[in-house]
Amino acid sequence: MSEQLNQEYLAKRQLKRGTAGWILLAGLGVSYVISGDFAGWNFGIAEAGWGGFAIAGVLMALMYFTLVLSLAEMSAAIPAAGGGYSFARQAMGPVGGYLTGLAVLIEYALAPAAIVIFIGAAVEELLGFNGPWVYAIFYLAFIGIHLAGVGEALKVMMVISGLAVFAIIATGIALVGSFDTANLFDIAVTDAAGATEFMPLGWYGVWAALPFAMWLFLAVEGVPLAAEEAKNPAKDVPKGIIGAMIFLLFTALLVVFLLAGAAGAEAIGGSAVPLVDALKATGNSTLATVVNVLGLAGLIASFFSIIYGYSRLVFALSRAGYLPRSLSVTSERKVPSRALIVPGIFGFLVSLTGEGDLILAMAVVGATVSYALMALSHILLRVKQPELPRPYKTPGGMVTSAIALLLSIVALTGVYAFDPRAFNYTLILFVVGSLYFFLYSKNRLVAKTPEEEFNMLAQAESDLEAS
């Protein structure tokens, strides 16, 4: 591209700057994840017993916390809408950048499809109807809100997330008086290797429970995708993602300890609606009804925010030429409309399978691959570019990101232990996506390096403001 064409190209691909402060970004991080507190994680108790799941939970909490600290540094140094893809591209070049972006895209395109299936089930329980048209209504409504503009979308998201958080805290307060340590260990000890009263299904159970423990934090890594719309990316994104992670650790502790401690590990391990069932088991039926309704708000919050996340990732990949360039054109409101709509159509079609658990497991495979590549990017950037300005530095440096790298690989094998189909199907998506890159898009990139792309973008923005 000539310089003039570059400026014209990027002028049509601008996001709205200065929309989100760190509190909105922290809210975005919580919103990505909050549905995981309402259901899904608890099936890990059935796989490992409460103690075994607690071990899996601590390992995954450590993985996410070390990853978040690594991402905080990279997002402050490289404040781009591509998040993990942008970091990997700078550390490992176009191939590493694309493969990281592809892994995140698989996670973010599939997760809403799984969540909308769970939303349909919640609607059916509350109102008595369900079906593909319910999925279509939710996709149309929430993509529509995003099309109205990022500021409006993030404010709506904060309200929905607030309702979900209220439900979790109210449940915790109601269950404190019924907590009994004996309830945590009411699952019979099996003859599995390493089985004890604390972890009745042995070490294999801990391994298989890892993907479920991830549901308590899955997608918080998406906060840096909002970097180009932050007021002060170097300060706001690190504060936002770390703040979100700390809050999610708090809600995870609440649900993991209090639900099983009040209603029994065995009952919670098999529950489709664990918060509701725990409240009913302890005589809080009125609050259980309220939480049942607000549980839908939790699902909607994650559905809504992950749609935001995939649109910014597709926008960044498209703007750089990895995906068809037309997907990154923004509207008058500076919203990437096509990047919202096209993956939404894909997600809706996937949701028609009705295989929510399988789809979510596939999203987890994409996530763990991306975590390993993002943690590796942090290490490589420290080695290759020690002079890179880092407004925020990861405590522990490369040791911290090495922990995230190791645990992400362990988590990836845990998905295979739980459901080999999810692992294999996701591998097929990786192969298809890789073929597209190596056979077509690698020769059509807009810039040779991230720095070149960022400089072009800054110049286009400057020209736009001057005109």
ABEGO torsion letter per residue (X at the ends): XBAAAAAAAAAABBBBBGABBAAAAAAAAAAAAAAAAABGAAAAAAAAEAAAAAAAAAAAAAAAAAAAAAAAAAAAABBBAAEAAAAAAAAAEAAAAAAAAAAAAAAAAAAAAAAAAAAAAAAAAAAGBBEAAAAAAAAAAAAAAAAAEAAAAAAAAAAAAAAAAAAAAAAAAAAAAABBAAAAAABBBBABBGBBAABAAEAAAAAAAAAAAAAAABGAAAAAAAAAABABAAAAAAAAAAAAAAAAAAAAAAAAAAAAAAAEAAAAAABABAAAAAAAAAGBAAAAAAAAAAAAAAAAAAAAAAAAAAAAAAAAAAAAGABBAAAABBBAAGBBAAAAAAAAAAAAAAAAAGBAAAAAAAAAAAAAAAAAAAAAAAAAAAAABAABBBABBBBGEAAAAAAAAAAAAAAAAAAAAABAAAAAAAAAAAAAAAAAAAAAAAAABABABAAAAAAAAAAAAAAAAAX
